[in-house]
Amino acid sequence: MLMGLASSGWIPVWALVTHVGRRSGRVYRTPIAIRPTASGFVIPLPWGDGTDWCRNLIAANGGVVRWKGADYPVVAPEVVERSVAAPAFPAALRALLPVLGIKRFLAVHRVDAAPVA
């Protein structure tokens, strides 16, 4: 059910990330919480950056985020601290981040907005 809600776009704080297994090569889809930024998205990492989906995105240098019913290819995943990700959150949610114990986030850039390397 969460997969359907995350990919539908009905609830804008949820998305679906498609990533390729770093060892298996299989395609996976994982529901995630998400916030948009000027160049992409930030994704809270409540279980840390050791989760398979996060490690897979980093190993593959990206994946696809399905947010609000649209697919966004993303690149350049980078684990960032709360202070870097916090501006993407409205004040009420920003105040909850420390309470929830979320310290790290995955920042990704949309392909159409990725910085030129």
Backbone as XML, in Angstrom:
<?xml version="1.0"?>
<chain id="A" units="angstrom">
  <residue number="1" name="MET">
    <atom name="N" x="0.808" y="-1.194" z="0.000"/>
    <atom name="CA" x="0.000" y="0.000" z="0.000"/>
    <atom name="C" x="0.855" y="1.264" z="0.000"/>
  </residue>
  <residue number="2" name="LEU">
    <atom name="N" x="1.935" y="1.273" z="0.816"/>
    <atom name="CA" x="2.808" y="2.439" z="0.868"/>
    <atom name="C" x="3.475" y="2.678" z="-0.476"/>
  </residue>
  <residue number="3" name="MET">
    <atom name="N" x="3.819" y="1.605" z="-1.180"/>
    <atom name="CA" x="4.428" y="1.746" z="-2.510"/>
    <atom name="C" x="3.463" y="2.478" z="-3.436"/>
  </residue>
  <residue number="4" name="GLY">
    <atom name="N" x="2.193" y="2.107" z="-3.398"/>
    <atom name="CA" x="1.197" y="2.756" z="-4.247"/>
    <atom name="C" x="1.020" y="4.221" z="-3.896"/>
  </residue>
  <residue number="5" name="LEU">
    <atom name="N" x="0.950" y="4.527" z="-2.602"/>
    <atom name="CA" x="0.813" y="5.917" z="-2.168"/>
    <atom name="C" x="2.046" y="6.728" z="-2.532"/>
  </residue>
  <residue number="6" name="ALA">
    <atom name="N" x="3.233" y="6.149" z="-2.334"/>
    <atom name="CA" x="4.467" y="6.869" z="-2.616"/>
    <atom name="C" x="4.605" y="7.194" z="-4.096"/>
  </residue>
  <residue number="7" name="SER">
    <atom name="N" x="4.175" y="6.291" z="-4.956"/>
    <atom name="CA" x="4.329" y="6.530" z="-6.395"/>
    <atom name="C" x="3.184" y="7.335" z="-6.997"/>
  </residue>
  <residue number="8" name="SER">
    <atom name="N" x="2.070" y="7.453" z="-6.268"/>
    <atom name="CA" x="0.893" y="8.120" z="-6.817"/>
    <atom name="C" x="1.020" y="9.633" z="-6.887"/>
  </residue>
  <residue number="9" name="GLY">
    <atom name="N" x="1.761" y="10.204" z="-5.960"/>
    <atom name="CA" x="1.859" y="11.652" z="-5.896"/>
    <atom name="C" x="0.777" y="12.287" z="-5.053"/>
  </residue>
  <residue number="10" name="TRP">
    <atom name="N" x="-0.107" y="11.495" z="-4.474"/>
    <atom name="CA" x="-1.194" y="12.037" z="-3.658"/>
    <atom name="C" x="-0.675" y="12.678" z="-2.381"/>
  </residue>
  <residue number="11" name="ILE">
    <atom name="N" x="0.385" y="12.130" z="-1.825"/>
    <atom name="CA" x="0.948" y="12.658" z="-0.590"/>
    <atom name="C" x="2.350" y="13.177" z="-0.923"/>
  </residue>
  <residue number="12" name="PRO">
    <atom name="N" x="2.521" y="14.499" z="-1.019"/>
    <atom name="CA" x="3.764" y="15.064" z="-1.541"/>
    <atom name="C" x="5.006" y="14.866" z="-0.691"/>
  </residue>
  <residue number="13" name="VAL">
    <atom name="N" x="4.880" y="14.362" z="0.538"/>
    <atom name="CA" x="6.077" y="14.099" z="1.331"/>
    <atom name="C" x="6.620" y="12.690" z="1.082"/>
  </residue>
  <residue number="14" name="TRP">
    <atom name="N" x="5.908" y="11.900" z="0.291"/>
    <atom name="CA" x="6.344" y="10.546" z="-0.025"/>
    <atom name="C" x="6.717" y="10.442" z="-1.490"/>
  </residue>
  <residue number="15" name="ALA">
    <atom name="N" x="7.697" y="9.617" z="-1.751"/>
    <atom name="CA" x="8.141" y="9.357" z="-3.115"/>
    <atom name="C" x="8.579" y="7.900" z="-3.195"/>
  </residue>
  <residue number="16" name="LEU">
    <atom name="N" x="8.908" y="7.493" z="-4.392"/>
    <atom name="CA" x="9.417" y="6.150" z="-4.639"/>
    <atom name="C" x="10.762" y="6.311" z="-5.322"/>
  </residue>
  <residue number="17" name="VAL">
    <atom name="N" x="11.786" y="5.678" z="-4.777"/>
    <atom name="CA" x="13.098" y="5.751" z="-5.412"/>
    <atom name="C" x="13.390" y="4.411" z="-6.080"/>
  </residue>
  <residue number="18" name="THR">
    <atom name="N" x="13.797" y="4.486" z="-7.347"/>
    <atom name="CA" x="14.190" y="3.286" z="-8.094"/>
    <atom name="C" x="15.702" y="3.263" z="-8.123"/>
  </residue>
  <residue number="19" name="HIS">
    <atom name="N" x="16.264" y="2.133" z="-7.730"/>
    <atom name="CA" x="17.723" y="1.998" z="-7.650"/>
    <atom name="C" x="18.124" y="0.598" z="-8.077"/>
  </residue>
  <residue number="20" name="VAL">
    <atom name="N" x="19.375" y="0.450" z="-8.457"/>
    <atom name="CA" x="19.905" y="-0.835" z="-8.921"/>
    <atom name="C" x="20.802" y="-1.410" z="-7.839"/>
  </residue>
  <residue number="21" name="GLY">
    <atom name="N" x="20.582" y="-2.682" z="-7.509"/>
    <atom name="CA" x="21.396" y="-3.352" z="-6.496"/>
    <atom name="C" x="22.865" y="-3.356" z="-6.876"/>
  </residue>
  <residue number="22" name="ARG">
    <atom name="N" x="23.709" y="-2.963" z="-5.953"/>
    <atom name="CA" x="25.132" y="-2.844" z="-6.255"/>
    <atom name="C" x="25.805" y="-4.188" z="-6.476"/>
  </residue>
  <residue number="23" name="ARG">
    <atom name="N" x="25.263" y="-5.255" z="-5.941"/>
    <atom name="CA" x="25.829" y="-6.585" z="-6.184"/>
    <atom name="C" x="24.959" y="-7.409" z="-7.121"/>
  </residue>
  <residue number="24" name="SER">
    <atom name="N" x="23.652" y="-7.325" z="-6.946"/>
    <atom name="CA" x="22.740" y="-8.175" z="-7.718"/>
    <atom name="C" x="22.446" y="-7.627" z="-9.107"/>
  </residue>
  <residue number="25" name="GLY">
    <atom name="N" x="22.495" y="-6.298" z="-9.247"/>
    <atom name="CA" x="22.114" y="-5.689" z="-10.519"/>
    <atom name="C" x="20.606" y="-5.628" z="-10.716"/>
  </residue>
  <residue number="26" name="ARG">
    <atom name="N" x="19.853" y="-6.082" z="-9.720"/>
    <atom name="CA" x="18.390" y="-6.043" z="-9.793"/>
    <atom name="C" x="17.875" y="-4.633" z="-9.583"/>
  </residue>
  <residue number="27" name="VAL">
    <atom name="N" x="16.711" y="-4.354" z="-10.147"/>
    <atom name="CA" x="16.062" y="-3.056" z="-9.964"/>
    <atom name="C" x="15.132" y="-3.155" z="-8.759"/>
  </residue>
  <residue number="28" name="TYR">
    <atom name="N" x="15.263" y="-2.184" z="-7.851"/>
    <atom name="CA" x="14.436" y="-2.125" z="-6.652"/>
    <atom name="C" x="13.691" y="-0.798" z="-6.611"/>
  </residue>
  <residue number="29" name="ARG">
    <atom name="N" x="12.551" y="-0.800" z="-5.936"/>
    <atom name="CA" x="11.779" y="0.417" z="-5.691"/>
    <atom name="C" x="11.498" y="0.494" z="-4.196"/>
  </residue>
  <residue number="30" name="THR">
    <atom name="N" x="11.840" y="1.631" z="-3.619"/>
    <atom name="CA" x="11.716" y="1.799" z="-2.176"/>
    <atom name="C" x="10.939" y="3.078" z="-1.870"/>
  </residue>
  <residue number="31" name="PRO">
    <atom name="N" x="9.888" y="3.009" z="-1.038"/>
    <atom name="CA" x="9.181" y="4.230" z="-0.635"/>
    <atom name="C" x="10.054" y="5.027" z="0.338"/>
  </residue>
  <residue number="32" name="ILE">
    <atom name="N" x="10.073" y="6.344" z="0.150"/>
    <atom name="CA" x="10.893" y="7.220" z="0.978"/>
    <atom name="C" x="10.130" y="8.500" z="1.298"/>
  </residue>
  <residue number="33" name="ALA">
    <atom name="N" x="10.529" y="9.168" z="2.365"/>
    <atom name="CA" x="10.089" y="10.537" z="2.632"/>
    <atom name="C" x="11.031" y="11.440" z="1.853"/>
  </residue>
  <residue number="34" name="ILE">
    <atom name="N" x="10.566" y="12.611" z="1.443"/>
    <atom name="CA" x="11.378" y="13.443" z="0.550"/>
    <atom name="C" x="10.979" y="14.911" z="0.666"/>
  </residue>
  <residue number="35" name="ARG">
    <atom name="N" x="11.922" y="15.784" z="0.372"/>
    <atom name="CA" x="11.659" y="17.224" z="0.276"/>
    <atom name="C" x="12.376" y="17.744" z="-0.961"/>
  </residue>
  <residue number="36" name="PRO">
    <atom name="N" x="11.713" y="18.582" z="-1.741"/>
    <atom name="CA" x="12.360" y="19.156" z="-2.917"/>
    <atom name="C" x="13.333" y="20.270" z="-2.525"/>
  </residue>
  <residue number="37" name="THR">
    <atom name="N" x="14.343" y="20.460" z="-3.358"/>
    <atom name="CA" x="15.275" y="21.576" z="-3.222"/>
    <atom name="C" x="15.353" y="22.257" z="-4.586"/>
  </residue>
  <residue number="38" name="ALA">
    <atom name="N" x="16.099" y="23.327" z="-4.678"/>
    <atom name="CA" x="16.232" y="24.040" z="-5.953"/>
    <atom name="C" x="16.845" y="23.157" z="-7.032"/>
  </residue>
  <residue number="39" name="SER">
    <atom name="N" x="17.751" y="22.266" z="-6.644"/>
    <atom name="CA" x="18.438" y="21.454" z="-7.653"/>
    <atom name="C" x="18.057" y="19.978" z="-7.627"/>
  </residue>
  <residue number="40" name="GLY">
    <atom name="N" x="17.228" y="19.577" z="-6.675"/>
    <atom name="CA" x="16.884" y="18.160" z="-6.583"/>
    <atom name="C" x="16.015" y="17.868" z="-5.380"/>
  </residue>
  <residue number="41" name="PHE">
    <atom name="N" x="16.510" y="16.980" z="-4.528"/>
    <atom name="CA" x="15.743" y="16.542" z="-3.361"/>
    <atom name="C" x="16.677" y="16.240" z="-2.202"/>
  </residue>
  <residue number="42" name="VAL">
    <atom name="N" x="16.137" y="16.294" z="-0.982"/>
    <atom name="CA" x="16.816" y="15.741" z="0.180"/>
    <atom name="C" x="15.899" y="14.676" z="0.771"/>
  </residue>
  <residue number="43" name="ILE">
    <atom name="N" x="16.536" y="13.601" z="1.196"/>
    <atom name="CA" x="15.819" y="12.433" z="1.695"/>
    <atom name="C" x="16.314" y="12.141" z="3.112"/>
  </residue>
  <residue number="44" name="PRO">
    <atom name="N" x="15.436" y="12.201" z="4.102"/>
    <atom name="CA" x="15.864" y="11.880" z="5.465"/>
    <atom name="C" x="16.371" y="10.444" z="5.555"/>
  </residue>
  <residue number="45" name="LEU">
    <atom name="N" x="17.390" y="10.245" z="6.378"/>
    <atom name="CA" x="17.954" y="8.907" z="6.601"/>
    <atom name="C" x="17.769" y="8.525" z="8.073"/>
  </residue>
  <residue number="46" name="PRO">
    <atom name="N" x="16.517" y="8.221" z="8.492"/>
    <atom name="CA" x="16.284" y="7.907" z="9.903"/>
    <atom name="C" x="17.019" y="6.652" z="10.366"/>
  </residue>
  <residue number="47" name="TRP">
    <atom name="N" x="17.362" y="5.748" z="9.448"/>
    <atom name="CA" x="18.096" y="4.532" z="9.798"/>
    <atom name="C" x="19.545" y="4.635" z="9.365"/>
  </residue>
  <residue number="48" name="GLY">
    <atom name="N" x="19.989" y="5.830" z="9.006"/>
    <atom name="CA" x="21.384" y="6.043" z="8.636"/>
    <atom name="C" x="21.660" y="5.777" z="7.169"/>
  </residue>
  <residue number="49" name="ASP">
    <atom name="N" x="22.907" y="6.001" z="6.784"/>
    <atom name="CA" x="23.287" y="5.861" z="5.384"/>
    <atom name="C" x="23.727" y="4.444" z="5.017"/>
  </residue>
  <residue number="50" name="GLY">
    <atom name="N" x="23.525" y="3.501" z="5.923"/>
    <atom name="CA" x="23.872" y="2.110" z="5.650"/>
    <atom name="C" x="22.739" y="1.301" z="5.040"/>
  </residue>
  <residue number="51" name="THR">
    <atom name="N" x="21.576" y="1.928" z="4.820"/>
    <atom name="CA" x="20.467" y="1.188" z="4.219"/>
    <atom name="C" x="20.830" y="0.819" z="2.784"/>
  </residue>
  <residue number="52" name="ASP">
    <atom name="N" x="20.321" y="-0.313" z="2.328"/>
    <atom name="CA" x="20.668" y="-0.782" z="0.984"/>
    <atom name="C" x="20.294" y="0.219" z="-0.095"/>
  </residue>
  <residue number="53" name="TRP">
    <atom name="N" x="19.112" y="0.828" z="-0.008"/>
    <atom name="CA" x="18.706" y="1.741" z="-1.076"/>
    <atom name="C" x="19.655" y="2.942" z="-1.150"/>
  </residue>
  <residue number="54" name="CYS">
    <atom name="N" x="20.091" y="3.444" z="-0.013"/>
    <atom name="CA" x="21.013" y="4.584" z="0.011"/>
    <atom name="C" x="22.371" y="4.169" z="-0.558"/>
  </residue>
  <residue number="55" name="ARG">
    <atom name="N" x="22.870" y="3.044" z="-0.120"/>
    <atom name="CA" x="24.167" y="2.557" z="-0.627"/>
    <atom name="C" x="24.091" y="2.268" z="-2.122"/>
  </residue>
  <residue number="56" name="ASN">
    <atom name="N" x="22.947" y="1.744" z="-2.583"/>
    <atom name="CA" x="22.778" y="1.474" z="-4.011"/>
    <atom name="C" x="22.799" y="2.757" z="-4.831"/>
  </residue>
  <residue number="57" name="LEU">
    <atom name="N" x="22.092" y="3.791" z="-4.363"/>
    <atom name="CA" x="22.093" y="5.069" z="-5.084"/>
    <atom name="C" x="23.500" y="5.647" z="-5.165"/>
  </residue>
  <residue number="58" name="ILE">
    <atom name="N" x="24.226" y="5.587" z="-4.068"/>
    <atom name="CA" x="25.591" y="6.121" z="-4.060"/>
    <atom name="C" x="26.484" y="5.320" z="-5.000"/>
  </residue>
  <residue number="59" name="ALA">
    <atom name="N" x="26.398" y="3.994" z="-4.936"/>
    <atom name="CA" x="27.243" y="3.148" z="-5.787"/>
    <atom name="C" x="26.962" y="3.364" z="-7.267"/>
  </residue>
  <residue number="60" name="ALA">
    <atom name="N" x="25.691" y="3.594" z="-7.619"/>
    <atom name="CA" x="25.313" y="3.775" z="-9.027"/>
    <atom name="C" x="25.376" y="5.239" z="-9.451"/>
  </residue>
  <residue number="61" name="ASN">
    <atom name="N" x="25.708" y="6.128" z="-8.522"/>
    <atom name="CA" x="25.718" y="7.575" z="-8.766"/>
    <atom name="C" x="24.352" y="8.094" z="-9.203"/>
  </residue>
  <residue number="62" name="GLY">
    <atom name="N" x="23.295" y="7.484" z="-8.649"/>
    <atom name="CA" x="21.961" y="8.004" z="-8.932"/>
    <atom name="C" x="20.931" y="6.924" z="-9.127"/>
  </residue>
  <residue number="63" name="GLY">
    <atom name="N" x="19.764" y="7.376" z="-9.574"/>
    <atom name="CA" x="18.619" y="6.511" z="-9.796"/>
    <atom name="C" x="17.471" y="7.363" z="-10.311"/>
  </residue>
  <residue number="64" name="VAL">
    <atom name="N" x="16.252" y="6.968" z="-9.968"/>
    <atom name="CA" x="15.073" y="7.717" z="-10.397"/>
    <atom name="C" x="14.160" y="7.916" z="-9.187"/>
  </residue>
  <residue number="65" name="VAL">
    <atom name="N" x="13.710" y="9.152" z="-9.004"/>
    <atom name="CA" x="12.755" y="9.477" z="-7.953"/>
    <atom name="C" x="11.408" y="9.718" z="-8.616"/>
  </residue>
  <residue number="66" name="ARG">
    <atom name="N" x="10.394" y="9.004" z="-8.159"/>
    <atom name="CA" x="9.020" y="9.247" z="-8.617"/>
    <atom name="C" x="8.342" y="10.051" z="-7.526"/>
  </residue>
  <residue number="67" name="TRP">
    <atom name="N" x="8.062" y="11.322" z="-7.827"/>
    <atom name="CA" x="7.503" y="12.251" z="-6.850"/>
    <atom name="C" x="6.372" y="13.020" z="-7.491"/>
  </residue>
  <residue number="68" name="LYS">
    <atom name="N" x="5.257" y="13.104" z="-6.787"/>
    <atom name="CA" x="4.062" y="13.780" z="-7.285"/>
    <atom name="C" x="3.654" y="13.250" z="-8.659"/>
  </residue>
  <residue number="69" name="GLY">
    <atom name="N" x="3.815" y="11.940" z="-8.860"/>
    <atom name="CA" x="3.379" y="11.303" z="-10.095"/>
    <atom name="C" x="4.306" y="11.457" z="-11.281"/>
  </residue>
  <residue number="70" name="ALA">
    <atom name="N" x="5.478" y="12.082" z="-11.102"/>
    <atom name="CA" x="6.423" y="12.261" z="-12.206"/>
    <atom name="C" x="7.767" y="11.628" z="-11.847"/>
  </residue>
  <residue number="71" name="ASP">
    <atom name="N" x="8.476" y="11.153" z="-12.868"/>
    <atom name="CA" x="9.795" y="10.546" z="-12.672"/>
    <atom name="C" x="10.892" y="11.581" z="-12.879"/>
  </residue>
  <residue number="72" name="TYR">
    <atom name="N" x="11.850" y="11.601" z="-11.943"/>
    <atom name="CA" x="12.984" y="12.519" z="-12.002"/>
    <atom name="C" x="14.277" y="11.719" z="-11.905"/>
  </residue>
  <residue number="73" name="PRO">
    <atom name="N" x="15.022" y="11.588" z="-13.003"/>
    <atom name="CA" x="16.347" y="10.981" z="-12.885"/>
    <atom name="C" x="17.212" y="11.865" z="-11.974"/>
  </residue>
  <residue number="74" name="VAL">
    <atom name="N" x="17.920" y="11.227" z="-11.055"/>
    <atom name="CA" x="18.761" y="11.969" z="-10.115"/>
    <atom name="C" x="20.182" y="11.423" z="-10.137"/>
  </residue>
  <residue number="75" name="VAL">
    <atom name="N" x="21.123" y="12.310" z="-9.854"/>
    <atom name="CA" x="22.546" y="11.961" z="-9.856"/>
    <atom name="C" x="23.233" y="12.605" z="-8.657"/>
  </residue>
  <residue number="76" name="ALA">
    <atom name="N" x="24.508" y="12.290" z="-8.519"/>
    <atom name="CA" x="25.382" y="12.891" z="-7.511"/>
    <atom name="C" x="24.845" y="12.777" z="-6.092"/>
  </residue>
  <residue number="77" name="PRO">
    <atom name="N" x="24.448" y="11.559" z="-5.662"/>
    <atom name="CA" x="23.959" y="11.421" z="-4.289"/>
    <atom name="C" x="25.083" y="11.699" z="-3.290"/>
  </residue>
  <residue number="78" name="GLU">
    <atom name="N" x="24.726" y="12.416" z="-2.242"/>
    <atom name="CA" x="25.716" y="12.782" z="-1.229"/>
    <atom name="C" x="25.041" y="12.809" z="0.130"/>
  </residue>
  <residue number="79" name="VAL">
    <atom name="N" x="25.645" y="12.160" z="1.103"/>
    <atom name="CA" x="25.130" y="12.187" z="2.461"/>
    <atom name="C" x="25.521" y="13.530" z="3.069"/>
  </residue>
  <residue number="80" name="VAL">
    <atom name="N" x="24.512" y="14.231" z="3.609"/>
    <atom name="CA" x="24.744" y="15.554" z="4.201"/>
    <atom name="C" x="24.176" y="15.596" z="5.610"/>
  </residue>
  <residue number="81" name="GLU">
    <atom name="N" x="24.660" y="16.553" z="6.369"/>
    <atom name="CA" x="24.195" y="16.740" z="7.747"/>
    <atom name="C" x="22.879" y="17.515" z="7.769"/>
  </residue>
  <residue number="82" name="ARG">
    <atom name="N" x="22.227" y="17.478" z="8.912"/>
    <atom name="CA" x="20.942" y="18.151" z="9.095"/>
    <atom name="C" x="21.031" y="19.643" z="8.747"/>
  </residue>
  <residue number="83" name="SER">
    <atom name="N" x="22.112" y="20.300" z="9.102"/>
    <atom name="CA" x="22.237" y="21.738" z="8.850"/>
    <atom name="C" x="22.192" y="22.067" z="7.359"/>
  </residue>
  <residue number="84" name="VAL">
    <atom name="N" x="22.658" y="21.157" z="6.526"/>
    <atom name="CA" x="22.630" y="21.364" z="5.075"/>
    <atom name="C" x="21.232" y="21.103" z="4.523"/>
  </residue>
  <residue number="85" name="ALA">
    <atom name="N" x="20.555" y="20.084" z="5.040"/>
    <atom name="CA" x="19.240" y="19.688" z="4.532"/>
    <atom name="C" x="18.091" y="20.503" z="5.104"/>
  </residue>
  <residue number="86" name="ALA">
    <atom name="N" x="18.260" y="21.059" z="6.286"/>
    <atom name="CA" x="17.165" y="21.725" z="7.002"/>
    <atom name="C" x="16.433" y="22.799" z="6.201"/>
  </residue>
  <residue number="87" name="PRO">
    <atom name="N" x="17.110" y="23.626" z="5.405"/>
    <atom name="CA" x="16.371" y="24.665" z="4.670"/>
    <atom name="C" x="15.287" y="24.128" z="3.727"/>
  </residue>
  <residue number="88" name="ALA">
    <atom name="N" x="15.350" y="22.862" z="3.361"/>
    <atom name="CA" x="14.342" y="22.279" z="2.466"/>
    <atom name="C" x="13.031" y="21.989" z="3.202"/>
  </residue>
  <residue number="89" name="PHE">
    <atom name="N" x="13.037" y="22.047" z="4.507"/>
    <atom name="CA" x="11.872" y="21.695" z="5.306"/>
    <atom name="C" x="11.165" y="22.938" z="5.830"/>
  </residue>
  <residue number="90" name="PRO">
    <atom name="N" x="9.820" y="22.929" z="5.856"/>
    <atom name="CA" x="9.107" y="24.031" z="6.491"/>
    <atom name="C" x="9.462" y="24.076" z="7.983"/>
  </residue>
  <residue number="91" name="ALA">
    <atom name="N" x="9.289" y="25.217" z="8.594"/>
    <atom name="CA" x="9.703" y="25.428" z="9.985"/>
    <atom name="C" x="9.183" y="24.350" z="10.939"/>
  </residue>
  <residue number="92" name="ALA">
    <atom name="N" x="7.914" y="23.972" z="10.806"/>
    <atom name="CA" x="7.338" y="22.972" z="11.714"/>
    <atom name="C" x="8.055" y="21.623" z="11.589"/>
  </residue>
  <residue number="93" name="LEU">
    <atom name="N" x="8.322" y="21.204" z="10.372"/>
    <atom name="CA" x="9.037" y="19.940" z="10.175"/>
    <atom name="C" x="10.502" y="20.062" z="10.582"/>
  </residue>
  <residue number="94" name="ARG">
    <atom name="N" x="11.100" y="21.214" z="10.303"/>
    <atom name="CA" x="12.504" y="21.450" z="10.657"/>
    <atom name="C" x="12.683" y="21.300" z="12.168"/>
  </residue>
  <residue number="95" name="ALA">
    <atom name="N" x="11.720" y="21.786" z="12.940"/>
    <atom name="CA" x="11.792" y="21.689" z="14.394"/>
    <atom name="C" x="11.684" y="20.241" z="14.875"/>
  </residue>
  <residue number="96" name="LEU">
    <atom name="N" x="11.020" y="19.393" z="14.096"/>
    <atom name="CA" x="10.861" y="17.985" z="14.491"/>
    <atom name="C" x="12.089" y="17.125" z="14.195"/>
  </residue>
  <residue number="97" name="LEU">
    <atom name="N" x="12.927" y="17.541" z="13.282"/>
    <atom name="CA" x="14.063" y="16.705" z="12.877"/>
    <atom name="C" x="14.944" y="16.293" z="14.055"/>
  </residue>
  <residue number="98" name="PRO">
    <atom name="N" x="15.338" y="17.220" z="14.934"/>
    <atom name="CA" x="16.150" y="16.786" z="16.081"/>
    <atom name="C" x="15.378" y="15.876" z="17.033"/>
  </residue>
  <residue number="99" name="VAL">
    <atom name="N" x="14.091" y="16.145" z="17.204"/>
    <atom name="CA" x="13.258" y="15.323" z="18.084"/>
    <atom name="C" x="13.194" y="13.890" z="17.560"/>
  </residue>
  <residue number="100" name="LEU">
    <atom name="N" x="13.098" y="13.761" z="16.238"/>
    <atom name="CA" x="13.046" y="12.436" z="15.615"/>
    <atom name="C" x="14.411" y="11.769" z="15.547"/>
  </residue>
  <residue number="101" name="GLY">
    <atom name="N" x="15.464" y="12.526" z="15.855"/>
    <atom name="CA" x="16.816" y="11.976" z="15.851"/>
    <atom name="C" x="17.421" y="11.833" z="14.466"/>
  </residue>
  <residue number="102" name="ILE">
    <atom name="N" x="16.842" y="12.507" z="13.473"/>
    <atom name="CA" x="17.367" y="12.406" z="12.112"/>
    <atom name="C" x="18.515" y="13.400" z="11.962"/>
  </residue>
  <residue number="103" name="LYS">
    <atom name="N" x="19.716" y="12.860" z="11.758"/>
    <atom name="CA" x="20.914" y="13.694" z="11.674"/>
    <atom name="C" x="21.479" y="13.775" z="10.270"/>
  </residue>
  <residue number="104" name="ARG">
    <atom name="N" x="21.201" y="12.758" z="9.461"/>
    <atom name="CA" x="21.798" y="12.702" z="8.130"/>
    <atom name="C" x="20.717" y="12.551" z="7.064"/>
  </residue>
  <residue number="105" name="PHE">
    <atom name="N" x="21.043" y="13.038" z="5.888"/>
    <atom name="CA" x="20.122" y="13.070" z="4.754"/>
    <atom name="C" x="20.899" y="12.722" z="3.503"/>
  </residue>
  <residue number="106" name="LEU">
    <atom name="N" x="20.188" y="12.245" z="2.497"/>
    <atom name="CA" x="20.808" y="12.023" z="1.201"/>
    <atom name="C" x="20.331" y="13.140" z="0.277"/>
  </residue>
  <residue number="107" name="ALA">
    <atom name="N" x="21.271" y="13.916" z="-0.237"/>
    <atom name="CA" x="20.953" y="14.963" z="-1.207"/>
    <atom name="C" x="21.217" y="14.396" z="-2.599"/>
  </residue>
  <residue number="108" name="VAL">
    <atom name="N" x="20.263" y="14.588" z="-3.499"/>
    <atom name="CA" x="20.433" y="14.159" z="-4.896"/>
    <atom name="C" x="20.068" y="15.331" z="-5.795"/>
  </residue>
  <residue number="109" name="HIS">
    <atom name="N" x="20.645" y="15.358" z="-6.976"/>
    <atom name="CA" x="20.389" y="16.438" z="-7.937"/>
    <atom name="C" x="19.601" y="15.890" z="-9.117"/>
  </residue>
  <residue number="110" name="ARG">
    <atom name="N" x="18.570" y="16.636" z="-9.523"/>
    <atom name="CA" x="17.838" y="16.256" z="-10.733"/>
    <atom name="C" x="18.782" y="16.390" z="-11.913"/>
  </residue>
  <residue number="111" name="VAL">
    <atom name="N" x="18.661" y="15.481" z="-12.870"/>
    <atom name="CA" x="19.510" y="15.524" z="-14.053"/>
    <atom name="C" x="19.352" y="16.848" z="-14.769"/>
  </residue>
  <residue number="112" name="ASP">
    <atom name="N" x="18.123" y="17.360" z="-14.856"/>
    <atom name="CA" x="17.909" y="18.623" z="-15.555"/>
    <atom name="C" x="18.395" y="19.834" z="-14.771"/>
  </residue>
  <residue number="113" name="ALA">
    <atom name="N" x="18.799" y="19.632" z="-13.505"/>
    <atom name="CA" x="19.269" y="20.742" z="-12.688"/>
    <atom name="C" x="20.638" y="20.441" z="-12.078"/>
  </residue>
  <residue number="114" name="ALA">
    <atom name="N" x="21.274" y="19.355" z="-12.512"/>
    <atom name="CA" x="22.551" y="18.955" z="-11.926"/>
    <atom name="C" x="23.632" y="19.977" z="-12.229"/>
  </residue>
  <residue number="115" name="PRO">
    <atom name="N" x="24.483" y="20.257" z="-11.243"/>
    <atom name="CA" x="25.576" y="21.180" z="-11.511"/>
    <atom name="C" x="26.540" y="20.582" z="-12.522"/>
  </residue>
  <residue number="116" name="VAL">
    <atom name="N" x="27.143" y="21.422" z="-13.309"/>
    <atom name="CA" x="28.102" y="20.958" z="-14.310"/>
    <atom name="C" x="29.406" y="20.638" z="-13.586"/>
  </residue>
  <residue number="117" name="ALA">
    <atom name="N" x="29.894" y="19.431" z="-13.778"/>
    <atom name="CA" x="31.114" y="19.007" z="-13.092"/>
    <atom name="C" x="32.358" y="19.355" z="-13.884"/>
  </residue>
</chain>
